């Protein structure tokens, strides 16, 4: 729920309230993201959907955009289960996010990954790694922070 609500709303919610809100989102018609499975177990996740649905992504200094339109999508978060990391799953999830956005008629897909110019601390790569997005054809459209380029792929 972190990118989907304001800082104030997120901080006001307990962990259980955030879980309930996310379950409600999953049960709705919205698709909050995509899962990768191995042997019937979910091992990785990417959050992807219309940019307008991710409040914090739209208001954060590093990722905000002046454009507001339904056909602009965003990748906002990755998670890879322990024991499955360092296998290229982020790139595969990003490819799946691109395909999903295309299938929904998106004109572009935004991401605001981290520039991994030094070893990342725990969880530091949850927004994605810039080199992965560059390999997939994303171009930097803004940089408001030294380590967080705002990137876009035209679809």
VOBA-1610 file (N, C-alpha, C; in pm, whole numbers, padded with zeros to 5 digits, always signed):
BEGIN
Unk+00081-00121+00000Unk+00000+00000+00000Unk+00085+00127+00000Unk+00214+00113+00031Unk+00300+00230+00046Unk+00289+00329-00069Unk+00301+00288-00197Unk+00294+00391-00301Unk+00152+00435-00335Unk+00052+00364-00287Unk-00086+00391-00327Unk-00158+00495-00242Unk-00101+00530-00127Unk-00167+00626-00039Unk-00067+00733+00005Unk-00118+00842+00055Unk-00030+00950+00100Unk+00050+00906+00223Unk+00155+00980+00252Unk+00238+00952+00370Unk+00151+00954+00496Unk+00067+01055+00507Unk-00019+01070+00624Unk-00112+00950+00639Unk-00176+00910+00530Unk-00269+00796+00535Unk-00194+00668+00568Unk-00079+00647+00509Unk-00001+00525+00535Unk+00039+00518+00682Unk+00089+00629+00734Unk+00133+00631+00874Unk+00018+00616+00972Unk-00100+00655+00931Unk-00218+00642+01018Unk-00272+00500+01021Unk-00234+00419+00925Unk-00284+00281+00916Unk-00194+00186+00996Unk-00258+00094+01067Unk-00180-00012+01133Unk-00139-00114+01027Unk-00050-00202+01064Unk-00007-00307+00972Unk-00127-00390+00927Unk-00216-00423+01018Unk-00336-00501+00983Unk-00428-00422+00889Unk-00441-00292+00912Unk-00525-00210+00823Unk-00465-00205+00682Unk-00332-00196+00673Unk-00268-00197+00541Unk-00292-00330+00471Unk-00281-00439+00545Unk-00306-00572+00488Unk-00450-00583+00438Unk-00544-00537+00520Unk-00685-00542+00479Unk-00710-00457+00355Unk-00651-00338+00351Unk-00668-00249+00236Unk-00610-00314+00109Unk-00497-00381+00123Unk-00437-00445+00006Unk-00520-00565-00038Unk-00569-00643+00056Unk-00656-00756+00020Unk-00780-00707-00054Unk-00837-00597-00008Unk-00954-00538-00075Unk-00918-00497-00217Unk-00800-00439-00234Unk-00754-00400-00367Unk-00739-00522-00457Unk-00680-00628-00406Unk-00660-00751-00483Unk-00793-00812-00524Unk-00892-00805-00436Unk-01024-00863-00467Unk-01108-00777-00560Unk-01065-00654-00582Unk-01138-00564-00671Unk-01100-00596-00815Unk-01150-00515-00907Unk-01116-00532-01048Unk-00975-00482-01081Unk-00915-00408-00988Unk-00781-00354-01011Unk-00679-00468-01012Unk-00573-00450-01087Unk-00462-00544-01087Unk-00343-00467-01028Unk-00311-00490-00900Unk-00206-00413-00837Unk-00064-00454-00878Unk-00052-00570-00941Unk+00080-00614-00981Unk+00077-00754-01038Unk+00196-00805-01064Unk+00212-00936-01124Unk+00301-01022-01035Unk+00273-01151-01031Unk+00350-01246-00951Unk+00428-01341-01041Unk+00545-01383-00993Unk+00622-01489-01058Unk+00614-01611-00968Unk+00588-01726-01028Unk+00575-01851-00952Unk+00684-01949-00991Unk+00720-02032-00895Unk+00809-02144-00919Unk+00757-02261-00836Unk+00732-02372-00902Unk+00682-02492-00835Unk+00557-02461-00752Unk+00470-02376-00807Unk+00344-02345-00740Unk+00353-02244-00627Unk+00471-02189-00602Unk+00489-02091-00495Unk+00523-01954-00555Unk+00457-01849-00504Unk+00490-01713-00548Unk+00629-01680-00496Unk+00720-01641-00588Unk+00857-01612-00547Unk+00897-01466-00572Unk+00817-01394-00650Unk+00853-01255-00680Unk+00728-01177-00722Unk+00740-01045-00714Unk+00629-00954-00737Unk+00678-00826-00802Unk+00598-00769-00890Unk+00621-00634-00941Unk+00488-00560-00935Unk+00492-00439-00880Unk+00373-00353-00878Unk+00372-00272-01007Unk+00264-00284-01082Unk+00250-00212-01209Unk+00103-00177-01229Unk+00079-00059-01281Unk-00058-00019-01309Unk-00062+00126-01352Unk-00182+00179-01370Unk-00195+00320-01410Unk-00124+00412-01311Unk-00048+00503-01363Unk+00029+00595-01278Unk-00062+00673-01184Unk-00178+00709-01232Unk-00270+00790-01151Unk-00315+00717-01024Unk-00300+00584-01019Unk-00343+00506-00903Unk-00239+00499-00791Unk-00120+00552-00815Unk-00014+00544-00714Unk+00019+00685-00664Unk-00055+00725-00562Unk-00051+00861-00510Unk+00090+00907-00477Unk+00163+00828-00402Unk+00295+00872-00358Unk+00394+00880-00475Unk+00382+00793-00571Unk+00469+00799-00689Unk+00445+00929-00764Unk+00322+00975-00765Unk+00286+01098-00836Unk+00321+01225-00759Unk+00344+01214-00629Unk+00372+01333-00549Unk+00515+01341-00498Unk+00589+01231-00503Unk+00728+01230-00454Unk+00816+01315-00545Unk+00909+01384-00487Unk+00999+01472-00562Unk+01069+01397-00676Unk+01115+01277-00651Unk+01194+01203-00750Unk+01111+01149-00865Unk+00983+01119-00842Unk+00904+01049-00944Unk+00784+01125-00997Unk+00755+01242-00943Unk+00634+01313-00987Unk+00642+01350-01134Unk+00526+01367-01192Unk+00518+01404-01333Unk+00408+01508-01350Unk+00425+01594-01449Unk+00322+01693-01480Unk+00210+01632-01562Unk+00237+01513-01617Unk+00138+01447-01703Unk+00041+01365-01619Unk-00086+01382-01647Unk-00188+01301-01582Unk-00279+01247-01690Unk-00262+01121-01719Unk-00350+01059-01818Unk-00361+00911-01788Unk-00470+00855-01828Unk-00500+00715-01799Unk-00404+00619-01868Unk-00346+00659-01979Unk-00262+00567-02056Unk-00114+00572-02016Unk-00084+00636-01906Unk+00052+00641-01853Unk+00058+00546-01733Unk+00140+00441-01743Unk+00152+00340-01638Unk+00284+00357-01564Unk+00296+00291-01449Unk+00418+00299-01369Unk+00449+00166-01303Unk+00578+00138-01293Unk+00631+00028-01213Unk+00683+00093-01085Unk+00632+00049-00970Unk+00667+00118-00846Unk+00739+00033-00743Unk+00736-00099-00755Unk+00791-00182-00648Unk+00820-00323-00697Unk+00927-00380-00644Unk+00963-00519-00670Unk+00984-00589-00535Unk+00959-00717-00534Unk+00996-00800-00420Unk+01034-00938-00475Unk+01149-00986-00433Unk+01192-01122-00468Unk+01220-01195-00337Unk+01156-01308-00322Unk+01168-01387-00199Unk+01313-01430-00176Unk+01353-01430-00050Unk+01485-01479-00011Unk+01505-01619-00068Unk+01623-01644-00118Unk+01654-01772-00179Unk+01633-01773-00329Unk+01571-01667-00382Unk+01544-01658-00526Unk+01609-01533-00586Unk+01684-01462-00505Unk+01748-01338-00552Unk+01872-01369-00634Unk+01917-01268-00709Unk+02037-01276-00794Unk+02021-01380-00905Unk+01897-01394-00955Unk+01869-01487-01064Unk+01810-01415-01186Unk+01809-01283-01184Unk+01756-01208-01297Unk+01605-01192-01295Unk+01543-01217-01181Unk+01396-01208-01175Unk+01346-01065-01190Unk+01422-00966-01145Unk+01377-00828-01161Unk+01360-00795-01309Unk+01455-00837-01390Unk+01445-00810-01534Unk+01326-00883-01594Unk+01305-01006-01555Unk+01190-01083-01607Unk+01058-01020-01563Unk+01052-00975-01439Unk+00930-00907-01391Unk+00908-00775-01466Unk+01016-00702-01490Unk+01004-00576-01564Unk+00953-00602-01706Unk+01002-00708-01769Unk+00952-00745-01903Unk+00803-00778-01897Unk+00763-00851-01794Unk+00621-00885-01779Unk+00538-00759-01757Unk+00592-00662-01681Unk+00522-00536-01657Unk+00505-00459-01788Unk+00607-00460-01872Unk+00599-00394-02003Unk+00488-00459-02086Unk+00489-00591-02092Unk+00387-00663-02170Unk+00248-00635-02116Unk+00235-00632-01984Unk+00104-00605-01923Unk+00056-00463-01959Unk+00145-00364-01943Unk+00107-00226-01974Unk+00065-00214-02121Unk+00141-00278-02209Unk+00104-00277-02352Unk-00034-00337-02373Unk-00060-00450-02306Unk-00189-00518-02324Unk-00306-00433-02277Unk-00279-00338-02189Unk-00383-00249-02137Unk-00392-00119-02215Unk-00311-00106-02320Unk-00318+00014-02404Unk-00238+00132-02351Unk-00144+00108-02261Unk-00062+00217-02208Unk+00023+00276-02321Unk+00043+00406-02318Unk+00129+00470-02417Unk+00274+00476-02370Unk+00293+00466-02237Unk+00428+00469-02181Unk+00427+00407-02043Unk+00545+00365-01999Unk+00563+00304-01867Unk+00676+00377-01797Unk+00649+00430-01679Unk+00747+00503-01600Unk+00802+00417-01488Unk+00924+00448-01446Unk+00987+00385-01330Unk+01081+00486-01269Unk+01104+00475-01141Unk+01200+00563-01074Unk+01292+00476-00989Unk+01378+00399-01058Unk+01465+00304-00990Unk+01583+00371-00921Unk+01660+00291-00852Unk+01780+00341-00786Unk+01901+00316-00875Unk+01990+00412-00876Unk+02117+00399-00947Unk+02210+00324-00852Unk+02234+00199-00882Unk+02313+00114-00792Unk+02462+00135-00816Unk+02512+00250-00771Unk+02653+00282-00790Unk+02739+00234-00673Unk+02677+00167-00579Unk+02746+00106-00465Unk+02655-00005-00412Unk+02709-00096-00332Unk+02624-00205-00281Unk+02501-00150-00208Unk+02387-00211-00236Unk+02262-00165-00176Unk+02245-00225-00037Unk+02188-00147+00051Unk+02154-00195+00185Unk+02024-00273+00175Unk+01984-00337+00282Unk+01863-00418+00287Unk+01746-00344+00224Unk+01683-00404+00128Unk+01562-00349+00067Unk+01583-00230-00024Unk+01706-00185-00043Unk+01732-00065-00122Unk+01691-00075-00268Unk+01682-00194-00320Unk+01648-00211-00461Unk+01501-00235-00487Unk+01415-00215-00388Unk+01272-00245-00406Unk+01207-00160-00514Unk+01266-00046-00547Unk+01211+00041-00652Unk+01263+00003-00790Unk+01351-00095-00795Unk+01412-00136-00920Unk+01554-00083-00930Unk+01630-00141-01022Unk+01769-00102-01045Unk+01776-00036-01182Unk+01833+00083-01188Unk+01835+00162-01311Unk+01895+00085-01429Unk+02002+00010-01407Unk+02067-00061-01518Unk+01973-00163-01582Unk+01886-00224-01503Unk+01788-00320-01557Unk+01693-00247-01652Unk+01646-00131-01612Unk+01553-00055-01696Unk+01622-00004-01822Unk+01748+00039-01811Unk+01821+00083-01930Unk+01833-00031-02031Unk+01865-00151-01982Unk+01878-00267-02071Unk+01748-00294-02147Unk+01637-00258-02088Unk+01506-00282-02150Unk+01458-00165-02235Unk+01541-00063-02251Unk+01506+00048-02340Unk+01447+00170-02274Unk+01438+00173-02142Unk+01387+00291-02073Unk+01489+00404-02087Unk+01439+00526-02100Unk+01525+00643-02110Unk+01498+00736-01993Unk+01603+00800-01947Unk+01590+00894-01836Unk+01519+01020-01885Unk+01413+01060-01814Unk+01340+01181-01853Unk+01356+01292-01750Unk+01406+01258-01632Unk+01432+01358-01528Unk+01522+01295-01423Unk+01597+01381-01353Unk+01676+01333-01239Unk+01673+01444-01135Unk+01596+01420-01032Unk+01581+01518-00926Unk+01656+01478-00800Unk+01723+01364-00809Unk+01802+01310-00699Unk+01922+01238-00762Unk+02039+01247-00703Unk+02158+01187-00765Unk+02145+01037-00797Unk+02071+00963-00717Unk+02064+00818-00736Unk+01928+00768-00782Unk+01835+00857-00820Unk+01701+00813-00857Unk+01655+00877-00988Unk+01694+00821-01103Unk+01646+00875-01230Unk+01498+00838-01252Unk+01422+00931-01305Unk+01288+00901-01351Unk+01303+00855-01495Unk+01255+00734-01523Unk+01277+00673-01654Unk+01144+00639-01719Unk+01145+00637-01853Unk+01022+00609-01928Unk+01053+00523-02049Unk+00960+00432-02075Unk+00963+00351-02198Unk+00837+00384-02275Unk+00851+00436-02396Unk+00736+00460-02482Unk+00692+00327-02539Unk+00561+00302-02536Unk+00509+00172-02582Unk+00440+00184-02716
//
